[in-house]
């Protein structure tokens, strides 16, 4: 829900098949969204099933409209083990 005066920011996409969406609001809250109903398939080793991967670390802007750019790095993998 958007309250009066709150800036609505669009999600930015990253990772394999744009599987990770993120945004950082003016209060510094980083929100990461992953659709866990979709799988990317097996990992490179074949030991796990991937939901999302950033495919390494990515530079993202976590700054605000008041303070300007502020850079950080995000690396993320979300996976499950296959059912036996």
N, CA and C of each residue as an Amber inpcrd file, in Angstrom:
protein
   252
   0.8290000  -1.1750000   0.0000000   0.0000000   0.0000000   0.0000000
   0.8780000   1.2440000   0.0000000   0.5930000   2.1700000  -0.8600000
   1.3690000   3.3990000  -0.9690000   0.7230000   4.4660000  -0.0950000
   1.5130000   5.0920000   0.7760000   0.9970000   6.1620000   1.6210000
   1.3380000   7.5030000   1.0010000   0.6740000   8.5360000   1.4640000
   0.8790000   9.8770000   0.9230000   2.3430000  10.2860000   1.0560000
   2.9030000  10.7720000  -0.0270000   4.2840000  11.2360000  -0.0300000
   5.3110000  10.1540000  -0.3120000   4.8940000   8.9050000  -0.3660000
   5.8240000   7.7980000  -0.6100000   6.1310000   7.7100000  -2.0910000
   7.4050000   7.5690000  -2.4200000   7.8150000   7.4320000  -3.8110000
   7.7430000   5.9660000  -4.2100000   7.0290000   5.6710000  -5.2840000
   6.9220000   4.3100000  -5.7890000   8.0610000   4.0790000  -6.7710000
   8.8610000   3.0520000  -6.5180000  10.0020000   2.7560000  -7.3790000
   9.7400000   1.4570000  -8.1150000  10.1230000   1.4270000  -9.3650000
   9.9870000   0.2100000 -10.1460000  11.0980000  -0.7590000  -9.7690000
  10.7740000  -2.0350000  -9.8660000  11.7740000  -3.0610000  -9.6320000
  12.7660000  -3.0800000 -10.7840000  14.0290000  -3.3500000 -10.4670000
  15.0660000  -3.5690000 -11.4810000  15.2820000  -5.0680000 -11.5550000
  15.6620000  -5.5480000 -12.7270000  15.8470000  -6.9860000 -12.9300000
  17.3170000  -7.3310000 -13.0410000  17.6450000  -8.5480000 -12.5920000
  19.0190000  -9.0400000 -12.6960000  18.9940000 -10.5580000 -12.6840000
  20.1280000 -11.1420000 -12.9780000  20.2810000 -12.5900000 -12.8950000
  19.8680000 -13.3010000 -14.1680000  20.0620000 -14.6100000 -14.1320000
  19.7220000 -15.4550000 -15.2730000  18.2230000 -15.3700000 -15.5600000
  17.8810000 -15.0990000 -16.7910000  16.4800000 -14.9540000 -17.2230000
  15.7310000 -13.8890000 -16.4260000  16.4420000 -12.8680000 -15.9260000
  15.8220000 -11.8010000 -15.1170000  14.9980000 -12.3670000 -13.9670000
  15.5050000 -13.4270000 -13.3320000  14.7610000 -14.1440000 -12.2960000
  14.7070000 -13.4060000 -10.9620000  15.5390000 -12.3830000 -10.7930000
  15.5790000 -11.6210000  -9.5440000  15.1700000 -10.1860000  -9.8380000
  14.2310000  -9.6790000  -9.0590000  13.8400000  -8.2770000  -9.1540000
  14.1440000  -7.6340000  -7.8090000  14.6040000  -6.3890000  -7.8240000
  14.9170000  -5.7030000  -6.5800000  14.6260000  -4.2160000  -6.7020000
  14.4390000  -3.5980000  -5.5550000  14.3280000  -2.1430000  -5.4780000
  14.7650000  -1.7120000  -4.0900000  15.2210000  -0.4830000  -3.9850000
  15.6340000   0.0840000  -2.7080000  14.8930000   1.4070000  -2.5420000
  14.1430000   1.5430000  -1.4410000  13.3570000   2.7580000  -1.2500000
  14.1940000   3.8510000  -0.5860000  13.6050000   5.0130000  -0.4080000
  14.3190000   6.1610000   0.1590000  14.7030000   5.9750000   1.6180000
  14.0910000   5.0090000   2.3040000  14.4640000   4.7130000   3.6900000
  15.5850000   3.6950000   3.7670000  16.0240000   3.1820000   2.6160000
  17.1150000   2.2120000   2.5850000  16.6760000   0.7680000   2.6710000
  15.3750000   0.5000000   2.5280000  14.8730000  -0.8680000   2.5900000
  15.0160000  -1.5240000   1.2220000  15.8340000  -2.5600000   1.1570000
  16.0440000  -3.3140000  -0.0800000  15.0260000  -4.4400000  -0.1310000
  14.2550000  -4.4830000  -1.2140000  13.2520000  -5.5260000  -1.4070000
  13.6800000  -6.3780000  -2.5820000  13.7480000  -7.6870000  -2.3690000
  14.1040000  -8.6440000  -3.4100000  12.9060000  -9.5210000  -3.6680000
  12.5680000  -9.6970000  -4.9500000  11.4130000 -10.5140000  -5.3090000
  11.8460000 -11.6150000  -6.2670000  11.4460000 -12.8630000  -5.9270000
  11.7490000 -14.0300000  -6.7500000  10.4690000 -14.8460000  -6.8850000
  10.1330000 -15.2170000  -8.0990000   8.9630000 -16.0600000  -8.3330000
   9.3780000 -17.5120000  -8.0950000   8.9890000 -18.0660000  -6.9500000
   9.3980000 -19.4300000  -6.6000000   8.5200000 -20.4900000  -7.2590000
   7.5420000 -20.0670000  -8.0600000   6.7380000 -21.0450000  -8.8000000
   7.4440000 -21.4670000 -10.0900000   8.5290000 -20.7600000 -10.4440000
   9.2820000 -21.0790000 -11.6570000  10.6770000 -21.5690000 -11.2860000
  11.1070000 -22.6250000 -11.9360000  12.4600000 -23.1480000 -11.7190000
  13.2980000 -22.8770000 -12.9640000  14.5840000 -22.6000000 -12.7500000
  15.5090000 -22.3880000 -13.8590000  16.0950000 -23.6890000 -14.3710000
  15.9450000 -24.7570000 -13.5850000  16.5160000 -26.0480000 -13.9580000
  17.6570000 -26.4070000 -13.0410000  18.3980000 -27.4470000 -13.4020000
  19.4810000 -27.9110000 -12.5310000  20.6580000 -26.9350000 -12.5000000
  21.3630000 -26.9540000 -11.3820000  22.5890000 -26.1600000 -11.2480000
  23.6680000 -26.7410000 -12.1590000  24.7850000 -26.0490000 -12.2580000
  25.8820000 -26.5120000 -13.1150000  26.3770000 -27.8960000 -12.6900000
  26.3960000 -28.1570000 -11.3850000  26.8570000 -29.4620000 -10.8860000
  25.7740000 -30.5330000 -11.0020000  24.5120000 -30.0940000 -11.1490000
  23.4060000 -31.0390000 -11.2160000  22.9130000 -31.5140000  -9.8650000
  23.4930000 -30.9980000  -8.7830000  23.1190000 -31.4520000  -7.4450000
  21.8740000 -30.7620000  -6.9050000  21.5500000 -29.5840000  -7.4270000
  20.3970000 -28.8300000  -6.9330000  19.5560000 -28.3120000  -8.0960000
  18.3420000 -27.8680000  -7.7630000  17.4400000 -27.2640000  -8.7350000
  17.3760000 -25.7700000  -8.4240000  17.6580000 -24.9340000  -9.4080000
  17.7260000 -23.4890000  -9.2030000  16.3680000 -22.8170000  -9.3990000
  16.0330000 -21.9210000  -8.4640000  14.9000000 -21.0170000  -8.6260000
  15.3930000 -19.6770000  -9.1670000  16.5530000 -19.2370000  -8.6430000
  17.1040000 -17.9420000  -9.0340000  18.5990000 -17.9370000  -8.8070000
  19.3040000 -17.2180000  -9.6680000  20.7320000 -16.9950000  -9.4700000
  21.1070000 -15.6480000 -10.0690000  21.9450000 -14.9320000  -9.3540000
  22.4540000 -13.6720000  -9.8920000  23.6290000 -13.9200000 -10.8280000
  24.0990000 -15.1650000 -10.8840000  25.2680000 -15.5310000 -11.7060000
  26.4810000 -14.6940000 -11.3250000  26.7540000 -14.6400000 -10.0430000
  27.8850000 -13.8580000  -9.5380000  27.4020000 -12.6090000  -8.8240000
  28.3450000 -11.7750000  -8.4290000  28.0160000 -10.5480000  -7.7150000
  27.7390000  -9.4250000  -8.7110000  26.6920000  -8.6370000  -8.4360000
  26.3160000  -7.5290000  -9.3070000  26.2850000  -6.2340000  -8.5060000
  26.7950000  -5.1900000  -9.0990000  26.8010000  -3.8700000  -8.4870000
  25.3970000  -3.2700000  -8.6090000  24.7980000  -2.8890000  -7.4680000
  23.4670000  -2.2960000  -7.4840000  23.4840000  -0.9760000  -6.7150000
  22.6220000  -0.0690000  -7.1140000  22.5010000   1.2310000  -6.4650000
  21.4920000   1.1270000  -5.3240000  21.9420000   1.3380000  -4.0950000
  21.0590000   1.3080000  -2.9290000  20.8860000   2.7150000  -2.3500000
  21.1920000   3.7130000  -3.1500000  21.0650000   5.1010000  -2.7130000
  19.6230000   5.5640000  -2.6990000  19.4360000   6.8320000  -2.3870000
  18.1000000   7.4100000  -2.3210000  18.0430000   8.6650000  -3.1790000
  16.8320000   9.1480000  -3.3910000  16.6710000  10.3610000  -4.1880000
  17.2540000  11.5650000  -3.4520000  17.3180000  11.5080000  -2.1350000
  17.8490000  12.6300000  -1.3620000  19.3700000  12.5820000  -1.2580000
  19.9260000  11.3840000  -1.1120000  21.3780000  11.2470000  -0.8880000
  22.1560000  10.9080000  -2.1460000  21.4610000  10.5050000  -3.1970000
  22.1500000  10.1520000  -4.4390000  22.5780000   8.6960000  -4.4670000
  23.4730000   8.3980000  -5.3830000  23.9100000   7.0220000  -5.5880000
  24.7090000   6.5050000  -4.3950000  24.5180000   5.2240000  -4.1190000
  25.2730000   4.5050000  -3.0870000  25.3510000   3.0690000  -3.5730000
  26.5530000   2.5950000  -3.8490000  26.7190000   1.3140000  -4.5250000
  27.0530000   0.1980000  -3.5430000  26.4720000  -0.9750000  -3.8110000
  26.7450000  -2.1930000  -3.0410000  26.7380000  -3.3600000  -4.0190000
  27.1140000  -4.5280000  -3.5430000  27.1640000  -5.7180000  -4.3970000
  26.2020000  -6.7750000  -3.8690000  25.4680000  -7.3960000  -4.7910000
  24.5020000  -8.4200000  -4.4390000  24.8280000  -9.6980000  -5.1990000
  24.9830000 -10.7920000  -4.4680000  25.1460000 -12.1210000  -5.0430000
  24.1370000 -13.0380000  -4.3770000  23.3530000 -13.7520000  -5.1730000
  22.2640000 -14.5170000  -4.5930000  22.0100000 -15.7880000  -5.3880000
  21.7900000 -16.8850000  -4.6800000  21.3260000 -18.1400000  -5.2540000
  20.1770000 -18.6530000  -4.4060000  19.1090000 -19.0760000  -5.0560000
  17.9970000 -19.7200000  -4.3660000  17.7880000 -21.0540000  -5.0480000
  17.8930000 -22.1390000  -4.2700000  17.8320000 -23.4820000  -4.8540000
  17.2130000 -24.4490000  -3.8720000  16.8920000 -25.6440000  -4.3790000
  16.4010000 -26.7320000  -3.5430000  17.1050000 -28.0160000  -3.9670000
  17.0980000 -28.9790000  -3.0560000  17.6320000 -30.2940000  -3.4000000
  16.5200000 -31.1130000  -4.0530000  16.8550000 -31.9080000  -5.0470000
  15.8250000 -32.7290000  -5.6950000  15.2110000 -33.7090000  -4.6990000
  13.9490000 -34.0020000  -4.9140000  13.2900000 -34.9930000  -4.0670000
  13.8300000 -36.3720000  -4.3810000  13.9780000 -37.1870000  -3.3510000
  14.5420000 -38.5400000  -3.5480000  13.4600000 -39.5590000  -3.6090000
